[in-house]
Amino acid sequence: MSNRKSKNNNLMHAECLSQVQRILRARFCHQNPHSNLFGVQVQYKHLIELLKRTAIHGESNSVLIIGPRGSGKTMLINHALKELMEIGEASENILQVHLNGLLQINDKIALKEITRQLNLENAVGDKVFGSFAENLSFLLEALKKGDRTNSCPVIFILDEFDLFAHHKNQTLLYNLFDISQTAQTPVSVIGLTCRLDILELLEKRVKSRFSHRQIHLMNSFGFPQYVKIFKEQLSLPAEFPDKVFAEKWNENVQCLSEDRSVREVLQKHFNVSKNLRSLHMLLMLALNRVTASHPFVTPADLMEANQLCSMDSKANIVHGLSVLEICLIIAMKHLNDIYEEEPFNFQMVYNEFQKFIQRKAHSVYNFEKPVVMKAFEHLQQLELIKPIERTSVNSQREYQLMKLLLDNTQIMNALQKYPNCPTDVRQWATSSLSWL
């Protein structure tokens, strides 16, 4: 009986944990407009005010939201649009057009996307899909026919705004800003970018039609607020089905936030980047360790997740190299020490390797030159070395100048963790790097 009871408990535990994983992963991976905003309340108030003026009073506006990647630009606009759509008089009339500079790579594609999102494809038969000039004139005519009182307000959201500035003549930007300056159809143009010099990219005629409103997101919160965000992001919502489990989980999260080792991990993350994406990555890696036998996140999980986050990718590549490739890297490092970071070529590396072989012939096999050349090329494919100049057809591969993209510390750390590394090779590395 007790076995059956414990089995049922395990099943309930497993179901709870799968729900926890689903809820928290959705929170970490997707920009959810229902989640809280952190440290951008002033900017949010400014943006929602602008949007309300367009949606309710028919006033055209343009604004740029500027901030580094992961600072919450998309989340800010999603929150503002969600609140706007909850206002009765705005939600029925407002039209949204979402464009992305990575997808709409020229004005023609952007224009087709605008006509599609505004449901204008079939407005005048095939004319919309005629030339770029016809498309543009039709769209402008449709927007300019309106007035402030009767027309539906249109909100244009341009993600990766700086890429639109590279389009030929900036025709799309010019016309959107031009409409936002006139008393015709109410239009709000919102650009999202991570470039601080964005205004320098705009042509004079485009710049003169832009309102020069800018909203900057710089993650201005301090460490106590960061810990609070950590708690909120890892806590379960009040509507979680199993109240008892949710209470235990949230108590555990509270204990984690007060744990000294966890606070040290969070402090390191905070010092490197206040970006919430990096925090989400840390929490995601810790969450992956939660199982039925290990139902709560522990400080050890977060410390291990932090090690995974801060792992050196190049040093990891070195762990998977052959002994021959390791020897070539040590030879390159030796040349760098002798010639003070001057570029080297394959022949120089091969000669250095041969000197080592002659001294320690018993420990490392003397490979033929074509095999060593193949190993050298493999290091280039892995981007551990790179050519100084572009490869020409006539140049000999052996004499092409190269540069090593690893430093001494990375090599020594990788060698310490390298499995079954011959002792002579390790000694050769330390002798050539004796100044460390």
C-alpha positions as CSV (number, residue, x, y, z in Angstrom):
1,M,0.0,0.0,0.0
2,S,2.8,2.4,1.0
3,N,4.6,1.5,-2.3
4,R,1.5,2.4,-4.3
5,K,1.1,5.7,-2.3
6,S,4.7,6.7,-2.9
7,K,4.3,5.8,-6.7
8,N,1.3,8.1,-6.9
9,N,3.2,10.9,-5.1
10,N,6.0,10.5,-7.6
11,L,3.6,10.7,-10.5
12,M,2.0,13.9,-9.1
13,H,5.4,15.3,-8.5
14,A,6.5,14.5,-12.1
15,E,3.3,16.2,-13.4
16,C,3.9,19.3,-11.3
17,L,7.5,19.5,-12.5
18,S,6.5,19.2,-16.2
19,Q,4.0,22.1,-15.6
20,V,6.8,24.1,-13.8
21,Q,9.2,23.5,-16.7
22,R,6.5,24.5,-19.3
23,I,5.6,27.8,-17.5
24,L,9.1,28.9,-16.7
25,R,10.6,28.0,-20.1
26,A,7.8,29.9,-21.8
27,R,8.7,32.9,-19.5
28,F,12.4,32.7,-20.3
29,C,12.2,32.1,-24.0
30,H,9.3,34.2,-25.2
31,Q,8.6,37.9,-24.8
32,N,5.3,37.7,-22.9
33,P,3.3,40.9,-22.8
34,H,1.7,39.7,-19.5
35,S,5.1,39.7,-17.7
36,N,6.3,42.7,-15.6
37,L,8.4,45.5,-16.9
38,F,11.6,46.2,-15.0
39,G,13.3,49.6,-14.7
40,V,11.6,51.2,-17.7
41,Q,8.4,52.6,-16.2
42,V,9.2,56.2,-17.2
43,Q,9.9,55.2,-20.8
44,Y,6.8,53.1,-20.9
45,K,4.6,56.0,-19.7
46,H,6.1,58.2,-22.5
47,L,5.5,55.6,-25.2
48,I,1.9,54.8,-24.2
49,E,1.1,58.5,-24.1
50,L,2.3,58.9,-27.7
51,L,0.3,55.9,-28.8
52,K,-2.9,57.1,-27.1
53,R,-2.5,60.4,-28.8
54,T,-2.4,58.7,-32.2
55,A,-5.1,56.1,-31.4
56,I,-7.7,58.3,-29.6
57,H,-7.0,61.9,-30.7
58,G,-5.7,61.2,-34.3
59,E,-2.3,62.8,-33.8
60,S,0.5,61.6,-36.0
61,N,3.8,60.8,-34.2
62,S,7.3,59.3,-34.8
63,V,9.7,58.0,-32.2
64,L,12.9,55.9,-32.0
65,I,13.4,53.4,-29.1
66,I,17.1,53.0,-28.7
67,G,18.9,50.4,-26.4
68,P,21.4,47.5,-26.5
69,R,20.2,44.0,-27.5
70,G,18.2,42.4,-24.7
71,S,17.4,45.7,-23.0
72,G,13.6,45.1,-23.5
73,K,12.7,47.2,-26.5
74,T,10.4,44.6,-28.0
75,M,8.8,43.9,-24.6
76,L,8.2,47.6,-24.1
77,I,6.3,48.0,-27.4
78,N,4.4,44.8,-26.9
79,H,3.2,45.9,-23.4
80,A,2.2,49.3,-24.8
81,L,0.3,47.8,-27.7
82,K,-1.5,45.3,-25.3
83,E,-2.6,48.2,-23.1
84,L,-3.7,50.2,-26.1
85,M,-5.8,47.3,-27.4
86,E,-7.6,47.0,-24.1
87,I,-9.0,50.6,-24.5
88,G,-12.4,50.2,-26.1
89,E,-12.4,53.1,-28.5
90,A,-8.9,52.3,-29.7
91,S,-9.0,48.6,-30.2
92,E,-11.8,48.6,-32.8
93,N,-10.1,51.1,-35.2
94,I,-6.4,50.8,-34.8
95,L,-4.3,49.0,-37.5
96,Q,-0.8,47.6,-36.8
97,V,2.0,47.0,-39.4
98,H,5.1,45.1,-38.1
99,L,8.2,45.3,-40.3
100,N,11.7,43.9,-39.6
101,G,14.9,45.1,-41.4
102,L,16.2,41.5,-41.4
103,L,13.2,40.3,-43.3
104,Q,12.2,43.3,-45.5
105,I,15.6,43.8,-47.0
106,N,14.4,46.4,-49.6
107,D,11.6,48.8,-50.0
108,K,9.7,46.7,-52.6
109,I,9.4,43.7,-50.2
110,A,8.5,46.1,-47.3
111,L,5.8,47.7,-49.4
112,K,4.3,44.3,-50.3
113,E,4.3,43.4,-46.6
114,I,2.6,46.7,-45.7
115,T,-0.2,46.1,-48.3
116,R,-0.6,42.5,-47.0
117,Q,-0.9,43.6,-43.4
118,L,-3.3,46.4,-44.2
119,N,-5.4,43.9,-46.3
120,L,-5.1,46.0,-49.5
121,E,-3.9,43.3,-51.9
122,N,-7.2,43.0,-53.7
123,A,-8.2,46.7,-53.4
124,V,-7.6,47.4,-57.1
125,G,-7.1,44.0,-58.7
126,D,-3.5,43.4,-59.7
127,K,-2.4,47.0,-59.6
128,V,-0.9,46.6,-56.1
129,F,1.5,44.0,-57.4
130,G,2.6,46.2,-60.3
131,S,5.8,48.3,-60.2
132,F,7.3,49.7,-57.0
133,A,6.2,53.2,-58.1
134,E,2.6,52.0,-58.6
135,N,2.6,50.2,-55.2
136,L,3.9,53.3,-53.4
137,S,1.6,55.8,-55.1
138,F,-1.4,53.5,-54.4
139,L,-0.5,53.1,-50.7
140,L,0.2,56.8,-50.2
141,E,-3.1,57.7,-51.9
142,A,-4.9,55.3,-49.6
143,L,-3.2,56.8,-46.6
144,K,-3.5,60.5,-47.7
145,K,-7.2,60.2,-48.6
146,G,-8.0,59.9,-44.9
147,D,-8.4,62.7,-42.3
148,R,-7.8,62.9,-38.6
149,T,-11.4,62.3,-37.5
150,N,-12.7,59.5,-39.8
151,S,-9.6,57.4,-40.7
152,C,-8.3,54.4,-38.8
153,P,-4.9,55.2,-37.1
154,V,-2.0,53.1,-38.4
155,I,0.9,52.2,-36.2
156,F,4.1,51.2,-38.1
157,I,6.6,49.2,-35.9
158,L,10.0,49.0,-37.7
159,D,12.3,46.5,-35.9
160,E,16.1,46.8,-36.8
161,F,15.3,50.3,-37.9
162,D,19.0,51.0,-38.8
163,L,18.8,48.4,-41.7
164,F,15.9,50.4,-43.3
165,A,18.3,53.4,-43.4
166,H,20.5,51.4,-45.8
167,H,17.7,51.0,-48.4
168,K,18.2,52.9,-51.6
169,N,17.3,56.6,-51.2
170,Q,15.5,55.7,-47.9
171,T,12.2,56.0,-49.9
172,L,10.1,54.1,-47.4
173,L,11.3,56.1,-44.4
174,Y,10.9,59.4,-46.2
175,N,7.3,58.6,-47.2
176,L,6.3,57.2,-43.7
177,F,7.8,60.3,-41.9
178,D,6.3,62.6,-44.5
179,I,2.8,61.2,-43.9
180,S,3.4,61.5,-40.1
181,Q,4.0,65.2,-40.6
182,T,0.7,65.9,-42.5
183,A,-2.8,66.2,-41.2
184,Q,-4.1,63.2,-43.1
185,T,-4.5,59.6,-41.9
186,P,-3.1,59.4,-38.3
187,V,0.2,57.5,-38.4
188,S,2.6,56.6,-35.7
189,V,6.1,55.4,-36.8
190,I,8.1,53.6,-34.1
191,G,11.6,52.5,-34.9
192,L,13.5,50.0,-32.7
193,T,17.3,50.0,-32.9
194,C,20.5,49.3,-30.9
195,R,22.6,52.0,-32.7
196,L,23.1,55.3,-30.8
197,D,24.3,57.0,-34.1
198,I,21.1,56.2,-35.9
199,L,20.3,59.8,-36.8
200,E,23.6,60.1,-38.6
201,L,22.5,57.3,-41.0
202,L,19.3,59.3,-42.1
203,E,19.4,61.5,-45.2
204,K,18.8,65.2,-44.7
205,R,15.3,65.1,-46.2
206,V,14.3,62.1,-44.0
207,K,15.8,63.7,-40.8
208,S,13.9,66.9,-41.4
209,R,10.6,65.0,-41.4
210,F,11.4,63.0,-38.2
211,S,10.1,64.4,-34.9
212,H,13.5,63.6,-33.2
213,R,11.7,61.9,-30.2
214,Q,14.0,59.3,-28.7
215,I,13.3,56.8,-25.9
216,H,16.5,55.3,-24.5
217,L,16.5,52.0,-22.6
218,M,19.7,51.5,-20.6
219,N,18.7,49.1,-17.8
220,S,19.3,51.6,-15.0
221,F,18.3,49.3,-12.1
222,G,20.7,48.4,-9.2
223,F,21.7,45.0,-7.8
224,P,18.8,44.8,-5.2
225,Q,16.3,45.3,-8.0
226,Y,18.2,42.6,-10.1
227,V,17.8,40.1,-7.2
228,K,14.1,41.0,-7.1
229,I,13.8,40.3,-10.8
230,F,15.6,36.9,-10.3
231,K,12.9,36.0,-7.6
232,E,10.0,37.1,-9.8
233,Q,11.3,35.3,-12.9
234,L,11.8,32.0,-11.0
235,S,8.7,32.1,-8.9
236,L,5.5,30.3,-9.8
237,P,2.3,32.3,-10.5
238,A,-0.6,32.3,-7.9
239,E,-2.9,30.4,-10.3
240,F,-0.6,27.3,-10.4
241,P,-2.9,24.2,-10.0
242,D,-1.0,22.6,-7.1
243,K,-1.0,25.3,-4.4
244,V,1.1,23.3,-1.9
245,F,3.9,22.6,-4.4
246,A,3.8,26.2,-5.7
247,E,4.2,27.4,-2.1
248,K,7.2,25.1,-1.5
249,W,8.8,26.1,-4.8
250,N,8.4,29.8,-4.0
251,E,9.8,29.4,-0.5
252,N,12.8,27.6,-2.1
253,V,13.3,30.6,-4.5
254,Q,13.2,33.0,-1.5
255,C,15.9,30.9,0.2
256,L,18.0,30.9,-3.0
257,S,17.8,34.7,-3.2
258,E,19.2,35.0,0.3
259,D,21.9,32.4,-0.2
260,R,25.4,33.9,-0.2
261,S,26.8,31.8,-3.0
262,V,23.8,32.5,-5.2
263,R,24.1,36.2,-4.6
264,E,27.8,36.0,-5.6
265,V,26.8,34.3,-8.9
266,L,24.1,37.0,-9.5
267,Q,26.6,39.7,-8.7
268,K,29.0,38.4,-11.3
269,H,26.2,38.3,-13.9
270,F,25.1,41.7,-12.9
271,N,28.6,43.1,-13.2
272,V,29.1,41.6,-16.7
273,S,25.6,42.5,-18.1
274,K,22.3,43.8,-16.7
275,N,20.8,42.2,-19.8
276,L,17.8,40.0,-18.7
277,R,18.5,37.6,-21.6
278,S,21.7,36.5,-19.8
279,L,19.8,36.0,-16.6
280,H,17.2,33.9,-18.4
281,M,20.0,31.8,-19.9
282,L,21.4,31.2,-16.4
283,L,17.9,30.3,-15.0
284,M,17.2,28.0,-18.0
285,L,20.4,26.0,-17.4
286,A,19.6,25.7,-13.7
287,L,16.0,24.6,-14.5
288,N,17.3,21.9,-16.8
289,R,18.7,20.1,-13.7
290,V,15.3,19.8,-12.0
291,T,13.9,16.2,-12.0
292,A,11.5,14.1,-10.0
293,S,14.3,13.0,-7.7
294,H,15.8,16.5,-7.5
295,P,12.6,18.7,-7.5
296,F,14.0,22.1,-6.5
297,V,16.7,24.4,-7.8
298,T,19.7,24.4,-5.5
299,P,22.7,26.9,-5.1
300,A,24.9,24.1,-6.6
301,D,22.7,24.1,-9.8
302,L,23.0,27.8,-10.2
303,M,26.8,27.7,-9.7
304,E,27.1,25.0,-12.3
305,A,24.9,26.9,-14.7
306,N,27.1,30.0,-14.2
307,Q,30.2,27.9,-15.1
308,L,28.5,26.8,-18.3
309,C,27.5,30.4,-19.1
310,S,31.0,31.7,-18.6
311,M,32.8,28.8,-20.3
312,D,35.4,29.7,-22.9
313,S,34.2,28.4,-26.3
314,K,37.7,28.4,-27.8
315,A,39.2,26.5,-24.9
316,N,36.5,23.9,-25.3
317,I,37.5,23.5,-29.0
318,V,41.1,22.8,-27.9
319,H,39.9,20.0,-25.7
320,G,38.7,18.1,-28.8
321,L,41.9,18.5,-30.8
322,S,44.4,15.7,-31.6
323,V,47.9,15.6,-30.0
324,L,49.4,16.7,-33.3
325,E,47.1,19.8,-33.5
326,I,48.0,20.6,-29.8
327,C,51.7,20.4,-30.7
328,L,51.2,22.8,-33.6
329,I,49.4,25.3,-31.4
330,I,52.3,25.1,-28.8
331,A,54.8,25.6,-31.7
332,M,52.8,28.7,-32.8
333,K,52.8,30.0,-29.3
334,H,56.5,29.4,-29.0
335,L,57.0,31.5,-32.2
336,N,54.8,34.3,-30.8
337,D,56.9,34.4,-27.7
338,I,60.2,34.5,-29.7
339,Y,59.1,37.0,-32.4
340,E,56.7,39.1,-30.2
341,E,53.4,38.3,-31.8
342,E,54.7,38.6,-35.4
343,P,52.7,36.5,-37.9
344,F,54.0,33.1,-38.9
345,N,53.6,30.6,-41.7
346,F,53.2,26.8,-41.9
347,Q,56.9,26.3,-42.7
348,M,58.0,28.1,-39.5
349,V,55.5,26.1,-37.4
350,Y,56.6,22.8,-39.1
351,N,60.3,23.6,-38.4
352,E,59.5,24.3,-34.7
353,F,57.6,21.0,-34.5
354,Q,60.5,19.1,-36.0
355,K,62.9,20.5,-33.4
356,F,60.6,19.2,-30.7
357,I,60.3,15.8,-32.4
358,Q,64.1,15.5,-32.6
359,R,64.4,16.1,-28.9
360,K,61.5,13.9,-27.8
361,A,61.2,11.3,-30.6
362,H,60.1,8.6,-28.2
363,S,56.9,10.4,-27.0
364,V,55.3,11.8,-30.2
365,Y,55.1,10.1,-33.6
366,N,56.9,11.9,-36.4
367,F,54.1,12.6,-38.9
368,E,54.8,13.2,-42.6
369,K,54.6,16.8,-43.8
370,P,51.3,16.5,-45.8
371,V,49.6,15.1,-42.6
372,V,50.9,18.0,-40.5
373,M,49.7,20.4,-43.3
374,K,46.2,18.8,-43.0
375,A,46.2,19.3,-39.2
376,F,47.3,23.0,-39.8
377,E,44.4,23.5,-42.3
378,H,42.0,21.9,-39.7
379,L,43.0,24.5,-37.1
380,Q,42.2,27.2,-39.7
381,Q,38.8,25.7,-40.4
382,L,38.1,25.8,-36.6
383,E,39.1,29.5,-36.6
384,L,41.9,29.0,-34.1
385,I,44.2,30.6,-36.6
386,K,43.4,33.0,-39.4
387,P,45.3,34.3,-42.5
388,I,46.6,37.9,-42.3
389,E,45.8,38.5,-46.0
390,R,43.2,37.2,-48.4
391,T,44.4,33.9,-50.0
392,S,45.5,34.4,-53.7
393,V,45.4,31.6,-56.2
394,N,49.2,31.7,-56.9
395,S,50.4,31.9,-53.3
396,Q,51.9,28.8,-51.8
397,R,50.0,27.5,-48.7
398,E,53.2,26.8,-46.8
399,Y,54.2,30.5,-46.8
400,Q,50.9,32.2,-46.2
401,L,51.1,34.4,-43.1
402,M,48.9,33.4,-40.2
403,K,47.9,34.7,-36.8
404,L,47.0,32.7,-33.7
405,L,43.6,33.5,-32.1
406,L,44.4,31.9,-28.7
407,D,46.3,33.5,-25.8
408,N,48.7,31.8,-23.4
409,T,46.2,31.5,-20.6
410,Q,43.7,29.7,-22.8
411,I,46.3,27.2,-24.0
412,M,47.5,26.4,-20.5
413,N,44.0,26.0,-19.1
414,A,43.0,23.8,-22.0
415,L,46.2,21.6,-21.6
416,Q,45.4,21.1,-17.9
417,K,42.0,19.6,-18.7
418,Y,43.2,17.8,-21.9
419,P,42.7,14.0,-21.4
420,N,45.8,11.8,-21.8
421,C,48.1,14.6,-22.9
422,P,51.7,13.2,-23.2
423,T,53.9,14.6,-20.4
424,D,56.6,15.8,-22.8
425,V,54.1,17.9,-24.7
426,R,52.8,19.5,-21.5
427,Q,56.4,20.2,-20.4
428,W,57.2,21.7,-23.9
429,A,54.2,24.0,-23.4
430,T,55.3,25.2,-20.0
431,S,58.9,25.6,-21.1
432,S,57.9,27.8,-24.0
433,L,55.5,29.8,-21.7
434,S,57.8,29.9,-18.7
435,W,57.1,33.6,-18.1
436,L,53.5,32.8,-17.1
